[in-house]
Amino acid sequence: MSGLTLGVEEEFLLVDAETRRTAPRAAAVLARAVTSASLPRTAFQAELVATQIEAATGVCADLPALRGQLADARACLAGAAVAEGVRLVSAGNPVLTGPSVPFMPGEHFARVAGILAGAVAGYEACGCHVHVGVADRELAVAVVNHLRPWLPTLLAVSVNSPFDGRRDSGYGSWRVQIQAGFPGSGVPPWSASAADYDRRLERLVELGLLADRTTTYWMARPSPRLPTVEVRVADAASTVDEAVLQAALVRALVLTALADLADGREAPEVGEHVCAAALWSAARYGLAGPGVHPFGERRVPATSLLDELLDRVRPALEETGDVAAVHTMVGEVRYRGTGAARQRGAAVDGLSGVVDMLVRQTEGT
């Protein structure tokens, strides 16, 4: 069993139980959840806007422990939400939006909103962030270099935000398109060292693009607060299993990167324009269309990129004992479709039906 620990941060939306529109009840739900929770390893916290709330697991050694913590946190938040007249939804972007999206109070949130201005007006996008323990920061930067080519495929598996204010955006992940308007978003640049990475961050802060060094929008980074590599390319996962799948794939990619680095294999410097094209294609099509091969720089089926990723990380999955679990979860996504595909399927009965489906999937009922 690998010694690499993992944890997940999940961002959720709150929707009115009657109208199914997003509702700014985060403060009340958060207060109730914190008071009632008997989950010592789970942290609940506010997000940028009052229609969102976040749950962060503790440090987990394996997938069963992670699955248990994710399920417990969702159950706690869902119960607190119902008590406040709202429901908990895990999706990358809302299906039906409320009349207003107020920001949460606090100096940090105010600074972020002040910089991004209209880019976060009505912003309610939610992600699934995976942390994998890598205590050496120099090594963490080198690992992120290795992850860069595979971030679009992680997104393609997770797309779960096709709607934008009642409108079908045509994308699997409209969340990524929204975030493309943020400075320093997308696939992170290749960095020669931790010092090189830090210089990039400091420059963005000095130029007024970022509130501080903790507020980067890259899809992978050495965590600014924890001894981890943090990958946050995925849309918020409708189901616990899809969040676990994202965590398992990320940990396997980190393990594979560490093995390559131990053997003296540095990450290839895949061009930023190729990474951007691959990320856009993954956001647009998910697994249901073309992807961009990061090394061959050509269009290929997105499913073949997923197969290539699975082949690459198989030794790591064998090391962690996760081969069977991952292949079962991937099989479910292939069979049932991504979150975005399932949302579109439910939309034939109206958008309220999409929200109801998301509530059921979020709560595991």
C-alpha positions, -999 to +999 in steps of 0.1 A: +000+000+000+013+034-010+022+058+018+007+087-001-022+102+018-051+119+002-081+142+010-108+159-009-125+193-008-160+194-022-179+226-031-217+224-030-246+246-040-277+253-019-310+253-037-344+263-025-365+232-018-395+247-036-382+267-065-350+247-070-331+280-076-299+287-058-305+302-023-280+323-003-283+303+029-247+293+034-242+311+068-273+294+084-265+259+069-229+262+079-237+272+115-262+243+118-237+218+103-209+229+126-231+227+157-246+193+149-216+176+133-198+147+150-172+145+123-139+154+139-119+150+107-142+170+084-140+208+081-170+229+068-164+264+056-178+292+036-170+299-001-169+332-021-207+335-024-236+328+000-251+300-022-221+278-018-206+258+011-175+235+012-167+203+031-131+191+034-122+156+045-094+148+069-063+130+058-071+095+044-048+066+038-071+047+014-102+049-008-126+032+017-117+058+044-121+086+019-155+073+007-167+071+042-157+107+051-172+121+019-205+103+025-206+114+062-199+150+053-226+151+026-251+135+050-244+161+076-246+191+052-277+177+036-294+174+069-285+209+079-297+222+045-331+205+048-335+220+083-330+255+067-355+249+039-329+242+012-313+212-005-277+203-012-265+200-048-231+189-061-227+202-097-201+223-114-225+252-121-262+258-111-291+247-133-315+273-120-301+305-104-317+327-077-325+364-080-292+374-063-258+359-055-243+379-026-207+375-016-198+362+018-184+387+043-147+389+050-116+408+039-103+380+017-135+375-002-138+413-007-103+415-021-110+387-046-143+402-057-126+436-060-100+423-083-122+401-105-151+425-106-176+415-133-159+381-138-174+369-105-208+387-108-232+358-103-204+333-099-216+300-084-192+275-100-181+245-079-152+222-080-138+190-065-103+195-052-080+166-045-050+168-022-022+141-023+005+142+004+039+154-010+058+170+018+089+182-002+079+214-020+106+212-046+093+177-054+057+190-054+065+215-082+082+188-102+051+165-098+028+193-110+050+195-142+043+158-147+005+163-141+001+191-167-005+169-197-032+148-179-053+175-163-076+178-194-084+141-192-092+143-155-116+171-165-131+151-193-141+123-168-156+148-144-176+173-166-207+181-147-218+217-156-236+219-189-261+245-179-257+283-176-288+300-163-314+277-179-293+277-211-276+245-223-241+259-229-231+232-253-201+224-230-196+195-206-180+219-182-192+255-184-174+260-151-141+259-168-152+285-194-163+308-166-130+304-148-111+310-181-119+347-174-098+347-142-061+357-144-037+328-142-063+302-148-061+269-166-032+244-168-002+258-148+030+268-166+059+244-165+083+255-137+120+248-135+120+248-096+100+258-066+118+292-067+108+296-104+072+288-094+073+312-065+086+340-088+056+335-111+032+338-082+049+368-068+048+385-101+010+380-105+004+394-070+027+424-077+009+431-110-024+431-092-039+400-108-041+379-076-053+389-041-023+370-026-001+339-031-028+315-019-054+327-045-041+311-077-065+297-102-043+271-118-058+236-121-029+221-101-004+235-077+016+228-046-009+236-018-001+270-003-012+257+032-007+220+033+022+196+025+003+184-006-001+186-043-036+200-050-055+192-082-087+211-088-094+206-124-126+185-118-162+198-117-180+191-084-189+154-085-226+145-084-219+112-066-195+102-039-181+075-062-172+101-088-153+122-062-135+090-051-126+082-087-111+116-092-091+112-060-079+077-070-067+089-105-050+119-091-031+099-065-021+074-091-008+101-114+012+116-085+027+082-076+036+077-113+052+111-114+073+104-083+084+071-098+095+089-130+114+115-110+131+089-089+143+073-122+156+107-134+128+113-159+118+150-159+084+161-172+082+170-209+076+207-215+042+204-233+034+237-248+010+260-230-011+264-262-014+226-265-024+223-229-050+251-234-064+234-265-067+201-246-084+218-216-109+235-239-117+203-258-122+184-225-145+212-212-164+212-245-169+175-251-161+156-219-157+120-229-183+122-257-161+137-285-126+145-295-097+153-271-062+167-278-033+144-274-008+164-254+023+148-268+012+140-304-005+174-307-034+159-326-071+152-321-080+118-308-111+103-291-113+115-255-120+079-245-086+068-259-069+095-237-087+080-207-075+045-217-039+059-221-041+075-187-053+042-171-025+023-188+000+049-175-011+047-139-018+009-137+014+001-118+005+029-093-031+015-089-016-020-083+006-005-056-023+011-038-046-019-044-071+002-063-072-014-098-105-032-094-122-002-077-110+023-103-120+001-132-155-004-117-159+033-112-147+042-147-170+015-161-199+032-144-190+066-160-187+049-194-221+032-189-241+059-173-223+089-189-206+118-172-224+141-149-230+165-178-245+137-200-268+127-171-280+162-166-288+166-202-307+133-201-328+144-172-335+178-188-361+161-211-385+163-182-376+200-174-348+217-155-365+212-122-361+175-128-324+180-134-321+197-100-341+169-083-318+143-099-287+162-086-302+163-051-307+125-051-272+119-065-256+143-040-274+127-011-269+092-024-307+084-022 
